[in-house]
């Protein structure tokens, strides 16, 4: 009995030592876990979205070079080999696959039905057949939808409010991007109500965009409307230059384009959408499944105005618009 009493403290000490060792090994393994996040991006004007994603992941504890590896496939706006690029990223077997724009999300979906995909900057994921419903994708996708059709209508109303005399508006549509088609449908319905004529031109390449802008004579349109798409966003500088040369307003869908010289924007902010996407990624890394995560809309819609551009083209911005603006670029 006495020997048993003497042994009990030693047994307790041995048990605690083993328990401590197991916890230490477990924590070491947890700290050593390396996560891999693949990103398929058009790059260029979409760079702030990637920056927002990276910034928020770091804030949430996922640090590149420490416990996170980012596999970034930047196409620089080239979509001819998009399927191959998506397949290459999927073959790297990342923990999460992040995409930007509808066509990039579709390429990722085609590349894998197993790896969780977080899409961003998608106009209408339901009509684009990316998800089964906004409540549940019922597949390996989730993410952020910009609801292109509704916002397109709002932008045209804003354009008429800042330039009441507009009658003819140039609209360049990326023919191979479903989101652009959806956005234009809502735009066309609103244009008819506002008695605005849309001069639609379909494009598939940079050369097409250049041709349309070069062949649009001075005075033939009263404004340019940026129909959101990966192709046109990538080359937004061409639209900005044309609008400034012809001294007509250009309305866009993202405020970083206003920084570059577009007249006015109404829509989400690339950086903030990246931040929002990072929260999806973090939840998936912790075990959530995309089908359990409803599709979201951007946390904030922003109205931005470039006052320098407005002055340069001789456009006076109504006080009612200035009072509602979230950002004025001087």
Buried (B, 14 or more C-beta within 10 A) or exposed (E): EEEEEEEEEEEEEEEEEEEEEEEEEEEEEEEEEEBBBBBBBBBBBBBBBBBBBBBBBBEBEBEEEEBBBBBBBBBEBBBEEBBEBBBBBBEEEBBBBBBBBBBBBBBBBEBBEEBBBBBBBBBBBBBBEBBBEBEBBEBBBBBBBBBBBBBBBBBBEBBBBBBEEBEEBBBBBBBBBBBBBBBBBBBBBBBEEBEBEBBBBBBEBBEBBBEBBEEBEEEEBBBBBBBBBBBBBBBBBBBBEBBBEBEBBBBBBBBBBBBBBBBBBBBBBBBBBBBBBBBBBBBBBEEBBBBEBEBBBBEEBBBBBBBEBBEEBEBEBEEEBEEEBBBBBE
